[in-house]
Amino acid sequence: MEPIPILVICPRQIDYFNCKTIPEAEKYEFHFLDAPLELSGFSQSFDMKKYLEECRQYIKQHNIQVVLATRDIPSLLQAQLSQEFEHLRGPSVESSFLCLHKYYTHQQINFPSSEYAICLLETGKNLSEYIQEIDIPFPWIMKPCTGACSSSILKVNNTQEANNGIEFYQEFVIDNLNYLSPFLSAYLDSDKYPLINSNSILIEEYINFPHKCCVDGCVSNGEILIWGISDGHYYSTKPECFADYTFPSTLPLSIQKKLNQGYKRIIEILIEYGFDNQFVDVEFFVSNKGEIKVMEINGRMIPISTSLYRQCLNHGDPYTAIISICMGEKPKNPTLNGLVGGIFYLTTFAKDIAKNLFDFELANQFSNLEFRASPEQEITEISASGLTLATVNLVGNSYAEIHEQANNIRRKLLKQPEFSPWN
């Protein structure tokens, strides 16, 4: 049997590793089409419509049967390609967009969330005018509406900090997201979604719930399949800075049941907009009393979770699953096998050349580590969530075991640990 030709669009470093190590690799022939797109979704040189045309030609020339997108922005491209090629399966562009655009997620998905507002960054507007238009008590969470990987998220406690945040977005962020507008204008209704032609920042009420969880799963030919729940943890000294997430969840089963019900309700709404044949995860805030509020939706798989799923689940390879879905076959339902895993973030608040902050040479010895920065990258601006230099996947028999391993790795690789948060 000939291997299945598969095109991975805008691949990230970990996609190459995950595809190389996929079970029964002889069944697949992976092709990779690179793009100048950062993990944050930022770029000043990415022409999405030109890249889309390159994908079209590549699919025709190489008889591609499956197109994989494991990142937020490329999921839009995969969605459009699945509409153009009859043999390709995937979601509608509109449903993928509703996952990506954080304001429209809140507006179109009828589910409890934080109080929110939109801030349009218009030229010639006084900073104080932005703040006067927002009727949400401080503190706020500020984020680009179309950012990815928790990038450029700010927590602001007063008007001055909010003004500083708006200046930060105007100077460092907006120009890196302008490339989206031509694509969105071409394939979405701008009358229905007018913000696609605007520089917009989402302002959210700060939710001080103690638990943050992610329910992950996929849709296969209209059927919702839940893979599991992971728990997100933040640093006690830096509550906006992500420390790790661990799998499976340790929350009470009654709360996990409520999260799964919330996930299904949200995905059913997305299905009404055309979401299908793709992974999708939903992040939730969870109170001690079990109240849940939606934080974000990500309409693609979580590639850094692949190592965890492969080791902690039976039938737990998401790449195998999405390929099966895209070939018209329902994947096997994964089941827990007793192991636990975690994705641990190596983060800094220092401003320096990355190689002065992180031991890249030593880090190359870890096959379970993904770089988020390059050695020569100059780090000049830091958000409230810090800057993630790398992530590492760890699996063991207990959560205490993998947390100890993670801190040992942090001590080895962080050259200026005093600028990194610790729990």
C-alpha positions in Angstrom: 0.0 0.0 0.0 1.4 3.4 -1.0 2.0 5.9 1.9 -0.5 8.7 2.3 0.9 12.0 1.0 0.3 14.6 3.8 1.1 18.3 3.7 1.9 20.1 7.0 1.4 23.8 6.4 3.4 26.5 8.4 5.1 23.7 10.4 6.7 24.5 13.7 9.8 22.8 15.1 7.8 20.2 17.0 5.8 19.1 14.0 8.9 17.7 12.3 9.7 15.7 15.4 6.1 14.5 15.9 5.7 13.4 12.3 9.1 11.6 12.3 8.1 9.7 15.5 4.5 8.9 14.6 3.5 5.3 15.1 3.6 3.2 11.9 5.5 6.0 10.1 5.7 3.9 7.0 2.0 4.5 6.3 2.7 8.3 5.7 4.7 10.5 3.4 5.0 13.9 5.1 5.6 17.1 3.2 6.4 20.4 4.9 5.8 23.9 3.5 7.5 26.5 5.7 6.4 30.0 6.2 7.9 33.2 7.9 5.4 33.0 10.8 6.4 33.2 14.5 4.7 31.0 17.1 3.0 34.1 18.4 1.3 34.5 15.1 3.3 37.6 14.4 5.0 38.3 11.0 5.9 41.3 8.9 6.6 39.4 5.8 4.0 36.6 5.6 1.7 37.0 2.6 -1.2 34.6 3.4 -2.8 34.8 0.0 0.4 34.1 -1.8 1.2 31.2 0.6 -2.4 29.8 0.0 -1.6 29.7 -3.8 1.6 27.9 -3.1 -0.4 25.3 -1.1 -2.9 24.9 -3.9 -0.1 24.2 -6.4 1.7 21.9 -4.0 -1.4 19.8 -3.4 -2.0 19.4 -7.1 1.6 18.6 -7.9 2.1 16.0 -5.1 -1.4 14.5 -5.0 -1.7 15.6 -1.3 -4.5 13.7 0.4 -4.4 15.4 3.9 -3.5 18.9 4.9 -2.5 19.4 8.5 -2.5 22.7 10.4 -1.4 22.6 14.1 -1.2 26.3 14.7 -3.9 29.0 15.0 -3.3 31.2 11.9 -2.6 28.2 9.6 -5.8 26.6 10.7 -7.5 29.3 8.6 -5.6 28.3 5.5 -6.4 24.6 6.1 -10.0 25.5 6.4 -10.0 27.4 3.1 -8.2 24.6 1.3 -10.7 22.1 2.5 -13.4 24.2 0.9 -11.6 24.4 -2.4 -10.5 20.7 -2.8 -13.4 18.2 -2.7 -11.2 15.4 -1.3 -9.8 17.4 1.6 -11.7 17.5 4.9 -11.7 20.4 7.4 -13.7 23.1 9.1 -15.2 26.2 7.5 -13.2 29.4 7.5 -15.9 31.1 9.5 -15.8 28.5 12.3 -12.0 28.6 12.4 -12.1 32.4 12.6 -14.5 32.3 15.5 -11.9 30.2 17.4 -9.1 32.6 16.5 -10.6 36.0 17.0 -11.1 36.4 20.7 -13.7 39.2 20.5 -15.9 37.3 18.2 -15.4 34.1 20.3 -17.1 36.0 23.1 -19.7 37.6 20.9 -20.9 34.6 18.9 -20.4 31.7 21.4 -23.2 31.9 23.9 -21.4 30.7 27.1 -20.6 32.4 30.4 -17.3 34.4 30.1 -15.6 37.4 31.6 -16.9 40.9 31.0 -15.2 42.2 27.8 -14.9 45.2 25.5 -13.1 46.0 22.3 -10.4 48.7 21.9 -9.8 49.8 18.3 -6.4 51.3 17.8 -7.1 54.2 15.5 -4.6 56.8 14.3 -4.8 60.3 15.7 -6.8 59.2 18.8 -5.7 60.4 22.2 -4.7 57.6 24.7 -7.2 58.9 27.3 -10.1 58.5 24.8 -9.5 54.7 24.7 -9.8 54.3 28.4 -12.9 56.5 28.8 -14.8 54.2 26.4 -14.3 51.1 28.5 -16.7 50.5 31.3 -15.0 47.6 33.1 -13.5 47.9 36.6 -9.7 47.3 36.9 -7.8 45.1 36.8 -8.0 44.2 33.1 -6.5 41.6 30.9 -5.4 43.0 27.5 -4.6 40.9 24.5 -4.5 41.1 20.7 -7.7 39.7 19.2 -5.8 37.5 16.8 -2.6 36.7 18.8 -1.5 33.1 19.4 0.4 31.1 22.1 -0.6 33.5 24.9 1.6 36.2 23.4 1.5 39.9 24.4 -1.0 39.4 27.2 -1.0 42.2 29.7 -2.6 42.6 33.1 -3.2 46.3 33.9 -4.3 47.7 37.3 -5.0 51.3 36.5 -5.4 53.9 33.8 -1.6 54.6 33.5 -0.8 50.9 33.0 -3.6 50.7 30.4 -2.2 53.6 28.5 1.2 52.0 28.6 -0.3 48.8 27.3 -2.0 50.6 24.4 1.3 52.2 23.5 3.0 48.8 23.7 0.5 47.3 21.2 0.7 50.3 18.9 4.5 50.2 18.8 5.4 46.5 18.9 2.3 44.3 18.0 -0.1 45.8 15.5 2.3 45.9 12.5 3.0 42.2 13.1 -0.7 41.2 12.6 -1.7 43.4 9.6 -0.9 40.5 7.2 -4.2 38.8 8.3 -6.6 41.4 6.9 -6.3 40.7 3.1 -7.0 37.0 3.7 -9.9 37.6 6.1 -11.4 40.2 3.8 -11.3 37.7 0.9 -12.9 34.8 2.6 -15.2 36.3 5.3 -18.1 38.7 5.2 -16.7 42.0 6.4 -20.2 43.3 7.0 -20.8 40.5 9.5 -17.3 40.8 11.0 -16.2 44.4 10.5 -13.2 44.0 12.9 -11.3 42.0 10.3 -10.3 45.4 8.8 -9.4 46.9 12.2 -6.5 46.9 14.6 -8.3 45.6 17.7 -7.3 44.7 21.2 -9.6 42.8 23.6 -10.1 44.1 27.1 -11.3 41.5 29.6 -12.3 41.6 33.2 -9.7 39.9 35.3 -11.1 36.6 36.5 -9.5 35.5 39.8 -10.7 31.9 39.8 -8.2 29.4 41.3 -8.3 26.9 38.5 -7.7 27.1 34.8 -8.3 24.0 32.7 -8.2 23.0 29.0 -10.6 20.4 27.6 -9.2 18.9 24.4 -10.9 16.9 21.7 -11.9 16.8 18.1 -14.8 16.7 15.7 -15.0 13.7 13.3 -17.7 14.0 10.7 -19.9 16.0 13.0 -19.3 13.8 16.1 -17.6 15.4 19.1 -14.8 13.2 20.7 -13.3 14.3 24.0 -9.7 13.4 24.7 -9.2 14.7 28.2 -8.8 17.6 30.5 -5.5 19.2 31.6 -4.9 21.6 34.5 -3.1 24.9 33.9 -0.8 26.3 36.6 0.6 29.8 37.0 3.4 31.1 39.2 2.3 32.3 42.7 4.8 35.2 42.4 3.7 36.0 38.8 0.0 35.1 38.5 -0.2 36.1 34.8 2.8 33.9 33.9 2.1 30.4 32.8 4.2 27.7 34.6 2.9 24.4 33.2 -0.1 22.3 32.4 -0.5 18.7 33.6 -2.5 15.8 32.3 -4.9 14.3 33.3 -6.8 16.7 35.4 -6.9 16.3 39.2 -10.1 18.3 39.7 -13.1 16.5 41.3 -15.0 14.3 38.8 -18.1 16.4 39.3 -16.3 19.5 38.0 -14.7 17.5 35.1 -18.2 16.3 34.1 -19.3 19.9 34.1 -16.3 21.0 32.0 -17.0 18.2 29.4 -20.6 19.3 29.2 -19.5 22.9 28.7 -17.0 21.8 26.0 -19.7 19.9 24.1 -22.1 22.9 24.3 -19.5 25.2 22.8 -18.4 22.8 20.1 -22.0 22.2 19.1 -22.3 26.0 18.5 -19.1 25.9 16.4 -20.5 23.0 14.4 -23.5 25.2 13.4 -20.9 27.5 11.8 -19.3 24.7 9.9 -16.6 23.4 12.3 -15.7 19.7 11.5 -12.8 17.3 11.0 -10.3 19.1 13.2 -9.1 19.2 16.8 -10.3 21.9 19.0 -9.6 22.8 22.7 -11.4 25.1 25.0 -9.8 26.8 28.0 -11.9 27.5 31.1 -11.7 29.4 34.3 -13.0 27.3 37.2 -14.0 28.5 40.7 -13.8 26.5 43.9 -17.6 26.1 43.7 -17.4 24.7 40.2 -18.5 27.7 38.3 -16.9 27.7 34.9 -16.3 30.5 32.4 -14.8 30.2 28.9 -11.4 31.8 28.4 -10.4 31.0 24.8 -11.0 28.5 22.0 -8.2 27.0 19.8 -9.4 25.4 16.6 -6.4 23.0 16.1 -4.5 20.3 18.0 -2.0 21.1 20.7 1.2 19.7 19.1 3.3 20.0 22.3 0.8 17.7 24.0 1.6 14.9 21.5 4.3 13.4 23.6 2.1 13.4 26.7 -0.9 11.8 24.9 1.3 9.2 23.3 2.6 8.1 26.7 -0.4 8.7 29.0 -3.2 7.4 26.7 -4.0 4.2 24.9 -4.6 5.1 21.2 -3.4 8.6 22.1 -1.6 9.9 19.0 -3.3 13.1 17.8 -1.5 13.1 14.4 -2.7 9.6 13.7 -6.2 10.6 14.8 -6.4 13.7 12.6 -5.1 11.9 9.6 -7.7 9.2 10.1 -10.4 11.9 10.4 -9.1 13.6 7.2 -9.3 10.3 5.4 -12.9 9.9 6.4 -12.4 7.4 9.3 -13.4 7.8 12.9 -10.3 7.5 15.2 -10.2 5.2 18.2 -11.3 6.7 21.5 -8.2 7.2 23.7 -8.2 5.9 27.3 -6.0 6.7 30.3 -3.2 4.2 31.1 -2.2 5.5 34.6 0.8 7.7 33.7 0.8 11.5 34.2 2.5 14.2 32.1 3.1 17.9 31.9 4.3 20.6 29.6 6.7 22.9 31.6 7.5 26.4 30.4 11.0 28.0 30.8 10.3 31.7 31.0 12.3 34.8 31.6 11.6 38.4 32.4 15.1 39.6 31.5 16.0 41.7 28.5 19.1 40.4 26.7 20.3 38.2 23.8 18.6 34.8 24.2 21.8 32.9 24.2 22.8 34.9 27.3 19.7 33.7 29.1 19.4 30.1 28.0 21.9 27.2 27.3 20.8 26.3 23.8 23.8 23.9 23.3 22.8 21.8 26.4 19.1 22.1 25.5 19.8 20.3 22.2 20.4 17.1 24.2 16.7 17.0 25.2 14.5 15.5 22.5 11.4 16.4 24.5 12.1 20.2 24.4 10.8 22.8 22.0 12.6 26.1 21.5 10.4 29.3 21.6 13.4 31.6 20.9 16.5 31.6 18.7 20.0 32.0 20.2 20.6 35.4 18.6 17.2 36.8 19.3 17.3 40.1 21.1 14.7 40.3 23.8 13.7 43.9 24.3 10.1 43.9 25.4 8.5 41.7 28.0 4.8 41.4 28.7 3.2 40.5 32.0 3.3 36.8 31.1 7.1 37.0 30.4 8.8 35.5 27.4 8.9 31.7 27.0 12.3 30.5 25.9 11.4 26.8 25.6 8.9 24.2 26.7 9.7 20.6 27.9 7.4 17.6 28.0 7.8 15.2 30.9 6.0 12.0 31.8 6.1 9.9 35.0 4.3 8.0 37.7 3.3 11.1 39.8 2.9 14.8 39.5 5.6 15.4 42.2 8.1 13.4 40.2 7.6 15.4 36.9 7.6 18.8 38.8 10.9 17.9 40.4 12.3 16.9 37.0 11.1 20.2 35.5 12.8 22.4 38.1 16.1 20.4 37.7 15.9 21.2 33.9 15.2 24.8 34.6 18.2 25.1 36.9 20.4 23.5 34.2 19.2 25.6 31.2 18.4 29.1 32.6 21.6 31.1 32.7 20.0 34.0 34.6 17.5 32.2 36.9 17.0 35.2 39.1 15.0 36.7 36.2 12.7 33.7 36.0 9.7 33.0 38.2 9.7 29.9 40.5 7.0 28.2 42.5 
